[in-house]
Amino acid sequence: MRPDPDSRGPQTWRWSRLAARIGTLALAAIGVLLLARGVAASNAAVGLSDASGDGLAVPRWLYVATGGAAIGASALLAGFVTDRAFVERVHEWRRDAGAGDRFYAVGSTLAALLGVVLFALVVYRGFTGPQLATVNFAVVVVFAGGRAGLTMAAYAIGNVWPALNPFDSVGSRLPNGFVDYPDRLGRWPAVAGILLLVWVETTTGVTDTPRALAVAAAVYGVVAVGGTVLVGGDAWFRNVDPLSTFFRFYGRAAPLAWEGGRLRASLPAMRLVEVDRGADAAGDERERTDGGNVDRHRLVTGLDDVAVAVALVWELTFSGFVTTEQGAAAVRGVVSAGVPPIAVYALLFVGGFALFYGAFLLAARVSVRRILTTRTSRELAIAFAPSLLVVAAGYHLAHYFAFFLSLSPSLSAVLATPLSAPTNPIVLTLPAWVSALNIGFVLGGHLVAIWVAHSIAYRLFPSRLQAIRSQYPFVFVMIGYTVASLWLISLPTATPAFLG
């Protein structure tokens, strides 16, 4: 009979401290090695940035392999942290950050007004403003302010989109709720919507053609308000609207959130640990659809939510690939064989998402087979999916941090004079060391994601051995995501082939 891992007591704590020290020293050594050799990673953001990064000063295979090894080693080190009480304290830590109902009400009203005004200006200036992307209000606000800045704020501070949402502000004041939203659809419409938005951003001219962006924004607004009127704001924005779903998922990783009418602070990403020990697959489904209302506390409750988390990882991988020189060369090579460019991009986009999604579901199946458990692969996929949001946040920061900094003067200028173009637009030229931060963002996101998965596993399983072994297939998938992302940010950027 195997000894109970829970009985290791003080020895476990000594191993935990030793593991933490070794892990810190190893990661510090890796960081010093990479930075000392002059690594420069390119900003692969889709949008306004045309800058190309410099080549790596170390062999790319060594750079990528080192990053993947760091993630794998961190997972092994996390396995030594077996003090269940310590793990619980970390993800359950909360502090009251103050602020009451009156502040919330006033702030929400002002934010709603701001959201409506900004959306109106985006559409208006997209049509009437200068058709130069770097000085047009619509392009700069949507991509530098929203795609980059507001998203970073969502996972770094807290999600303010529900207060800003102009479509909810307008639609909720109209007669609505004429049709009941079909629960069987779940959040699959939001998954399709997120992928569609990424497809439009990547394969059309909305990033550099203000009129095209204005048309897309106006169509989106009409659909969002119409959907709100049809099925009601709660059902639409929780299940169908891609922007609301996008920000809500990223926002769960933030340290600040409104809970019970008060602002509460937690450790970053720890609110993603949301497993109910007593829940089973049927219970999760009942919790989600009881009375036709989606549960407001748990973020991931079905395979559709798993697809949302995977989509947030994949969309950044896809946009990173097609905006690199190697990605553009690969597309040209396939097109030269007689395949239409749009078909190449569609196959890459849909096929890549299916591959990422399938890999995560496969990890859940492998995990179930590795351990003796009554839980199903579906339950494990649902339980571990929130950890992917930290991976996505690290990817997003690596793709958009330098992009946001370089365009921050232009963003300030268009916001200061929304009805006239800036006379002297400024785009910052960033020092080379800023691009090296991308490595830290990706690795940091994966390290936190592994801790989240570790905490989730300890809530899922009473046995520590089961908890540790259940994580390995998911960690293997994360290593694959890491290697792909580190490779992409190491490549020089280029205009997507046949789309520029």
URTACOR-V978584 format. One record per backbone hydrogen bond with DSSP energy under -0.5 kcal/mol. CO is the residue of the C=O (numbers start at 1). NH is the residue of the N-H. If there is no record, write none. Layout:
CO:NH
CO:NH
This chain:
4:7
5:8
8:11
8:12
9:12
9:13
10:14
11:15
12:16
13:17
14:18
15:19
16:20
17:21
18:22
19:23
20:24
21:25
22:26
23:27
24:28
25:29
26:30
27:31
28:32
29:33
30:34
31:35
32:36
33:37
34:39
35:38
42:44
59:63
60:64
61:65
62:66
63:67
64:68
65:69
66:70
67:71
68:72
69:73
70:74
71:75
72:76
73:77
74:78
75:79
77:80
77:81
78:81
80:82
82:84
83:87
84:88
85:89
86:90
87:91
88:92
89:93
90:93
93:267
95:97
95:265
98:263
99:263
100:104
101:105
102:106
103:107
104:108
105:109
106:110
107:111
108:112
109:113
110:114
111:115
112:116
113:117
114:118
115:119
116:120
117:121
118:122
119:123
120:124
121:125
122:126
123:127
124:128
125:129
130:132
132:135
132:136
136:140
137:141
138:142
139:143
139:144
140:144
140:145
141:146
142:147
143:148
144:149
145:150
146:151
148:152
149:153
150:154
151:155
152:156
153:157
153:158
157:256
158:160
160:163
160:164
161:165
165:169
166:170
167:171
168:172
170:173
171:174
181:183
182:185
183:186
185:188
187:191
188:192
189:193
190:194
191:195
192:196
193:197
194:198
195:199
196:200
197:201
198:202
199:203
200:204
205:208
205:209
209:213
210:214
211:215
212:216
213:217
214:218
215:219
216:220
217:221
218:222
219:223
220:224
221:225
222:226
223:227
224:228
225:229
226:230
227:231
228:177
228:232
229:177
229:178
230:178
230:179
232:236
233:237
234:238
235:239
236:240
236:241
239:190
241:245
242:246
243:247
244:248
245:249
246:250
247:251
248:252
249:252
250:253
251:254
253:269
255:266
257:259
257:264
259:262
262:259
262:264
263:97
264:257
265:95
267:270
269:272
270:273
272:274
275:277
276:279
280:284
281:285
282:286
283:287
284:288
285:289
286:290
289:292
290:293
299:301
302:305
302:306
303:307
304:308
305:309
306:310
307:311
308:312
309:313
310:314
311:315
312:316
313:317
314:318
315:319
316:320
317:321
318:322
319:323
321:324
323:494
324:328
325:329
326:330
327:331
328:332
329:333
330:334
331:335
332:336
334:337
334:339
335:338
340:344
341:345
342:346
343:347
344:348
345:349
346:350
347:351
348:352
349:353
350:354
351:355
352:356
353:357
354:358
355:359
356:360
357:361
358:362
359:363
360:364
361:365
362:366
363:367
364:368
365:369
366:370
367:371
371:373
376:380
377:381
378:382
379:383
380:384
381:385
382:386
384:387
385:388
386:389
386:390
387:390
387:391
388:392
389:393
390:394
391:395
392:396
393:397
394:398
395:399
396:400
397:401
399:45
400:404
401:405
402:406
403:407
404:408
405:408
406:428
407:411
408:412
409:413
410:414
411:415
412:416
413:417
415:418
417:420
426:410
428:430
431:434
431:435
432:435
432:436
433:437
434:437
435:438
436:439
436:440
437:441
438:442
439:443
440:444
441:445
442:446
443:447
444:448
445:449
446:450
447:451
448:452
449:453
450:454
451:455
452:456
453:457
454:458
455:459
456:460
457:461
463:467
464:468
465:469
466:470
467:471
468:471
468:472
469:472
471:475
472:476
473:477
474:478
475:479
476:480
477:481
478:482
479:483
480:484
481:485
482:486
483:487
484:488
485:489
486:490
487:490
488:491
489:42
492:325
496:499
496:500
